[in-house]
Amino acid sequence: MIPPSVSRTTLWPALFVLAVLVLLPLGRSSELPLACGGIAALVLLARWRVDWRDHTSRLVFALFACYWLPALLSGFAAVEHGKTWSTVAVTLRFLPFALFTVWALRDAARWSALTAAIGMIVALWAIDAYVQMATGYSLGGAAEMERVSGIFGAGNLKLGPVLAVLSPFVLLAARARFGRRGLALAFVLLVAPILLAGSRAAWLSYALVGVLLAWHETRDPRRFLGVLAALAIGIGTLGALAWHDSTRFGARIERSLLALRGTERAIDEASAGRLSIWHTALAMSAAHPLTGVGVRGFRYAYPHYAAPNDRFVDTASDIGASHAHQIVLEVLSETGVLGLAFWIAGAWLALRAWWRADAAARARAFAPGLALVAMCFPLNTHLAFYSAWWGLLFWWLLALYCAALAARGETSEAPHPT
């Protein structure tokens, strides 16, 4: 049901923002609403319907600068100029879309319905994963041999990271609708798909979301520890059942337990070779300290800095691992210390905007903000933030975060950009 303060003529911009998420499992299809929103933003800017000088627009420009300028600077000494400069060019599309999102969601009355819609979409993806667990098939087709792949398909194993990162929308929507009991049930609903999707980075991200939400709900050390104990027992029980009943999940756990042997080789095997990739990323960073090897140039520089007989080096094509699999090492190896400084500045700007916002704005921004924390938490492994797909999700969340902090109870602007 559309709130009385939100007319049907003003609903379509919010639907374009939501369409990016709906089409996310379908490869590059999500680029279409992203492009439409970006074009609309350019029209709005030309007609002064979006003021690039206001506080929120300046925040968007500043955050984008902290993301894009490292890529730009890395291009001048890139190891693969064509790939880096093309990435610099295509990432420009995120800026107008972020401005469009802030404009589209400027009315605070839209946020309750929007958060519920996002939560419903992510919950449906989780239910689809349950169907795949039971039948072997989902909307994305047959399950991958070792993991539940869900709606994303066996060739695109992103179900776990996406469910974990977007889980705050499901959990907070359930909390708003059904109280703490709904929050607990929603948390349990997401546990099995995230565990069986097989991404250990997703397990850590979801655990982080659970810890932060537990503190948000309790705000008392004793109650907080009690909730954490209950969470640990519950997840441990579910994990033990999955280990016993699922050979796919058991294999992931047994590989992870190799790290307990303590040797470098065992830790590297437990981390699926991540230790080798991280050593190589550090070697790249040492050789290119200022601006790195260039965004998306990691795979091309990899063979020159990898150890002999590195498993990720393809001697036929002379390329290696696609990215550093860790946000700090990705930024450091591809954009250097200058890039890392920009990213730290961006994190500070985002936090400062939160600190300066009022209680209502923080409540709106809590879900996308918590999702960004889960996505960027540095003590984890990560997908590539300068890639087309993960970078798009990252900027979709950043745009929602900025829009949530800027939304107002009323707006006098005309609803349509044309």
N, C-alpha and C positions, 0 to 999 in steps of 0.2 A: 504494500500500500504506500502511495506517495504521500509524504507529509504535506499538510495544507500550505506550508510556506514555500514549497518547492513545486513550481508549475511544471507541467509536462514539456513546455517549450524550453525549459532550462535543464531538462534531464539528460538530453543527448550528450553534452560534453562529458558528464560523469560516466556515461556508458562507454565512451571512447577510452577513458582511462581504465575502466574495468575490462574492456575487451582485450587489452594487452595481456592481462592475466589469463583470461579465458583461452586465448590462443597460444599461450606459452608452451603447452605440450606439442604443438603442431609445427615445430621447427621455426622457420622464418616468418610464419604467418602473423606472428605478433608484431612484426615490423610495420604492417599495414596501418593499424590504428595509431601506432607510434608516429608514423609519417603524417597521417591525417591531423593528428593533434599538433605536430610541429608546424605544419602549413597554416593551420588555424591560428597558432600563436603569432606567426609572422604577420598575418592579416591584422590581428588584434593590435600588435605593436605599431603597424603602419597607421592604424586608425586611432591610436592613443587610447585604446580600450584596456591595454595593459601598460602600466607605467613602469618602465624599466628603472626608474629612479626611486621607487618606494622601497621600504625596508625589506619586504619579503623578496622582491626581485633582486635586490642587492645581495641577499643571502644566497639565492640560487646562483647568481653570477659568481659569487665568491667560492662557493663549493665546487662549481664546475671548473673554475680556474685552478683550484687545488687538484683536480682530477686530470684536466686536459693539458695544462702547461707542462707538467712532467713529461707527458707523451711528446709534446711539441719539442721540448728541449732535447729529448733523447734521440730525436730524428737526425740531428746534425752529425752525430758520430755513430750512427746505427750500423750494425754489422749486416743488416739486410734492409737497405734503404726503402725499397719498394713496399715491403710489408709494413714497415713502421709508418711511412708517410700515408699509406692508404688507411691505416688504423687511426692516425691523427685526423684524417679527413672525415671518416665515417662516424667517429665518436662525437662530432659536432651536432649530430641529430638529437642527442640527449638534452641539450640546452633548451631549444624551443619547446620540446615536449614537456620538460619540467615547468617552464613558464605557463604552458597551457594547463597543466594539471593544477597549478596554484589558482589560476583563473577559474577553471571548471569546478573546483571544490571550495570556492571562496565562501559559500554559504554554510554555516555550521550545522544547519538543519539536515544537510545531506549525510553527515558523517555517521550517524547511527546506522542508517540503512546501508551505507557503503561498507562499513566494517562487517556488518552481518552478511552482506552478499559475498565479500571476500572469504569470510569464514566458511560460508556454505559451499563455495566452489572448492576450497581446499579439503573440506570434509568429504565432499563427493569423490575427490581423487583418492582419499583414504579408503572409502567404501569400495571403490573400484578395485583397489589393491586387495581388499579382503576377498572380493569375488575371484581375483586371480589366484589367491592362496587356496581357495576351495576348489576351483575348476581348472586352473592352469591358464586361464585366458582372462583378459580384461579388454577395455576399450582400446588399449594400445597393442592388443594382440597377445600372442603366447608369451609366457614368462621366460626370462633369461635363465640359462642353465643354473647359475649359482645364486641369483638374486631375484627378489620380487621387483619387477620393473614398472608395473602399473600402467597408467595412461601414457607415460612417456615412451614406452616401448622398449624392447630388448636391446635395440641399438642405441639407446640414449638413456643411460643409467643415472638419471638425475632425480628420481623419485625421492630418495632419502634426504638429500640436501634440501630440496625444495620444501618438502613437508616440514622438516625441522625448522627452516628459516621462517616459513609462513605460519607456523603453528601458533604464534601469539594471536593472530586474527581469529582462529578457531576457538582458542581457549578464552579469550576475552569476550567474544560474542556469546559463548556459552555461559560465562560468568554474568554477563549483563542480563541474559534472558532467564537463566535458571538458578542463579546464585552459586555458592561454593560447591554445592553438590553437582551442578552442571559442569563447573570447571573441572572437578575431579574426574567425572565420567568422560569429558572430552579429552583430558590428558591420557586416560587409559585407552581411549579409542585410537589415538595416534601412535601408541607405543609399538604395537605389533608391526604395522607397515614400515615404520622407521627402522626397527630392528632388523626385519627380514629384507629390507632393501639393501642391506649389507654395507652401507657406507659408515665407517667408524667415525668419520668427521661429523656425519649427521647425528650419530649417537651423542657425541660430545656437545653439539649445538643444542640438541633437545634437552640434555641434562642441564645445560646452562640456563635455558629458558625456564625449566622447572625450578631451579634454585632461585632465580631472580623473581619469579612469580610467587614462590613460597615466602620470600621476604616481603614482597609487596602486600601479600595478604595478611601476614602476621605482625610485622614490625616489632617483634618481641623476640629476643635471642632464644629464650627457653621454648616458646611455641615454634619458632623457626626450626630449631634443632629437632623437635618432635615431628614436624612435617617432613623434614629431610629424611629422618629415620623411616617414616612410613613410606616415602617415595622409594628409598633404597630397597626396602623389603619387597615392595610391590614390583618394582622393575626387576629386582634380582630373581623373584619367583617366576615372572614371565620369561625372563632370559633363560632360566634353568629349564623351563618347559620347552622353550624354542630350541635350546641346545639339544635336548633329548629327542624332540620330534622332527627337527628340521636339519637335514644333513648340510644344507646350504649355510644356515646360521652357525652350526657347529664348526664348519670349516673355517669361518671367519674368526670365531673365538679361539680355536686352536692355533691359528696363525698368529693372532694377537698375543697369546700366551708365550710364544717363542721369545718375546722380549725379556721374560723373566730369567733367561739364561745369562743375560748380562753382557754377552760378547757383541762386538760391533756387527759381525755377520748376522747374528741372530736378530738383533734389533733392526737391521736393514731388511731382513726377510719378513719380520713381523710388520714392518711399515710398508710392505709391498715395494721396496726399493726407494722409499722416500729419502732415506738417509743418504744414499748415493746422489740423489737429485739435489739435496740441500748442500752437500759438500761442493758439488759442481756450481751451484748458484753462488756460494760464497767465493769460489775461485773467480767467477765472472765479475763479481762485485769488486774484488781486489784489483782485477785487471782494468776495470772501467769504473772507477769510484765516483766520478762526478755525475755523469748522466747515463750510466749503464750501457747495455748492449742494444738498447732500443726496444720500445714496446712491441710485443709479439715476435721479438727476434731471438727469444730464448732457445728455441729448438735448433736454430741455425748456428748459434754460438756454442751449443752444448758439446759437440764432438771435440772442440778445441780445448776444452777445460775439464772434460771427464777423465776419470781414471782409466787405465788400460783395461780392456775387456768389459767395459761398462755395458750392462744388459740393455740399456736404452739407446745405445748408439746404433744407428742403421748405416752400415758401411756403404751400402749400395747408393743410398740417397744423400749420405753425409748430413743427416739431421739426427736430433736426439729427442729427449723428453720435451713435451710441448710447452710446459710452464713449470714454475718452481713449486707448485702445490702448497704454498704458504704465503700469506699476504705480504708479510714484511720482506721476505726474500724475493718475492715477485717484484715488488716495488723497487727494492734495493738493486737487484740484478738487472732489471730492465730500464730503470730511470735514475739510478744512482742515489747518492745522498741528497742531491737537490730534490729529487722526486719524493724521497722519504720525508724531507722537511715540509714539502707542500702537503702531503697526506696528513702529517701530524697537525699542521695548521688547520686543515679541513675538519679534522676530528674536533679540534678545539672550538672552531666556529659553530659546528653543529651542537656541541655541548653548551656553549654560551647562549645560543638561541633558546635552548631548553631552559636554562637557568633564568632567563629573562622573561619567559612566557608566564602567563597566568595559569591558574589551576585548570580552567576549562580547556585551554589550548594543550596543556600537558596531557590531560585525559584523552583528547583526540589523538595526540601524537604518540601515545604510549605503545600501541600495537606496531606501527611502522618503526618506531625507535627501538623497541625490543627486538624486532626482526633484524634490524641493521646491526645491533650488538651481536646477535647470534651469527650473523653472516660474516662479520669482520673480526670476531674475537681472535686475537693473535696467537693464543696457545692452542692451535688447532691446525688442521690442513684445510686447503681451500681450492676451489676452482679459480680460473683465471679472471681477474677483475677487469682486464682490458680486452677480454674476448667479447664477441658480438652477443652471445646469449646470456652469460652470467653478468656481463656489464650492463645489459639491458635490465635485468631483474634488479640489480644494484641501484640503477638510476630510477627505476620505477618506485622503489621503496624510498629513495631519497626525495623524489618529487612528492610522494604522499606525506612524508615527514614535514617538509617545508609547507605544504598546503595545509596540513593539520594545525601547525603553529600559527598560520596566517588567517584561518577561516574566521568569519564574523557572523554574528547573529542575524544581521540584516545586510542587504546589499541594494544599492540604488542603481547599479549598472544595468544597462539593457542586456537581455539574456543572450542575444544571438550575435555572432561575430560578423555576419554579413548584412 
